[in-house]
Amino acid sequence: MKQKQIKVPGPDHPISIERNPARIVVSVAGRVIADSRNALTLSEADYPPVQYIPRQDVDLSQLKRTDHVTYCPYKGDCNYYSIPAGGKRSVNAVWTYENPYPAVAQIKGHVAFYPDRVDEIAEQLPTTRGSSRSGVSMPGDKFGG
């Protein structure tokens, strides 16, 4: 069996992880799938930034684990979930690194969503007093409750 190549982020392939101060709400088929004020933004090389949401902020009852797996030499083995409410479009829409490599250990216990496989990943920035900008209104509280 061939050993998996493990790479460490560096100048040629940078990866940074920062707490996102915004509220992130993910919806599919009119349902709130995730609602978090504790998301992490992972920026990797030239890829678009990805929001990793803590599992406790995801309605896991709306997800169905699949057999699909992939491998990233920087992050490790990746597992997937589908969102049945989204139909064929939402197959393998959610991914997670259950045992990520040490360089990205912060994303353990988090999931991410493909933007084109959900209806919306809304980002509501916090507002401060005296700010002339208002935040985007979000439906309900956690999971539409």
N, C-alpha and C positions, 0 to 999 in steps of 0.2 A: 504494500500500500504506500502510495506516495505521500510524503509529509507535506502538510500545508505550509506555504510560505508566510512568514509573519514579518510585517514591515512596521517601522516606527515612524510616526509623523515627523517631518522636518521641513527645512526650507524648500525642498523640491515638492513636497506634498504636505502643506500645513493643515492641521486640524485644531480648531479652537472650540471650546464649549463655554458658554456664558449663560447665566440665569436671564431669562427674558422677563422684564418688568411688566409686560402686557398680559392681558387676559386672553387666552386662546380658546376658541370655541370651534369644534369640528361638528359639522352636521351632514347627514345623509338622509335622503327621502323624508325630510321634515322632522327628523329625529336628532336630538343632540347626542352625539356619541362620546364627546369629550368636552370638558369645561375645566380649565386650569388657570391658576394664577402662579403656577410653579413650573412652567415649561422651561426647558433648556434649549438654547439655540446652538446647533452644531454647524459650524462653517468648515467646509472641507475643500481645499484647493479651489478650483474654479467652478464647483457645483453650487447651485442655489442653496442658501441656508435652510436647514431642516429643524422643525420644532419637535423636540422629544418631550412627550407628556407623561408625567408619572402615572403608573397604572391605577393608583387610587383615585385619579381624576378622570378615568375612562369607564364608561358603562360597559364592562366586559360581557354582560349578558347579550349585548348587541353584536358581539364578535364570534366568529367560528374559526377555530384553529384549522390550518390546512397542512398538507404534507410538503408544501413548497419550502425549500431551504436554499440559501445562497451563502456565499463566503466572501468576506472582504479581508484582504491581508492586513488592513489597518485596524479593523474593528472586531473581526472574528466571525463565528457562525451566526447566521441570521434566520429567524423563524418568522412565519407569516400568518396573518388572520384575514379572513374575508368578512365583509359586512353584508349579511344576507338581505337586509332591507334595500340595499343599493343595486341588487340584481347582478348581472354579468359584469357590469362596469366596476363593481366593488370587490371583485375576486382578488385576493392577495393585496388588498388596499392598505393593510397595516403591517408594519414590520417591527421587530424587536431583536435586540442582541441580549440574550439572557445571561451570557457570561462573556461580556466584552473584554477585549485586551486591556491591560493596565493603563495604557495611554488615553483610553476613552472610558474608563471605569465609571464615570459619572452618569452615563446613560443606562446603566443597569437598572432594571425596574421601570424603564420608560418604554413607550411605543411611539412610532412616528407614522404619519399618513401620507400617501401619495396624493398630491393636490388634484390630479386629474381623475382620481377614483372616488372622490367624495364630492359633495355639493359645494362645501365651503370650509375653509380654514380661516376663520375671522380672527383678527388681531386687534384688540381694543387697548390702546395705550392709556395708562393712568393719567388722570388730569390733576392739575395742581390748582390751588386757590389762586385767583387772579388770572388764570389762563383764559385767553380769548377763544381757545379751541375746545370744542366739546367732543367727548368720546362717541364712538359709534354705539348705538343702543343695541343691547344683546337680549335675546329672548329668554325670559325666565332666569331662574338660578340654575344651579347644577342639574343637568339632565332634564331641563324643562320643568323642574319642580317648583 
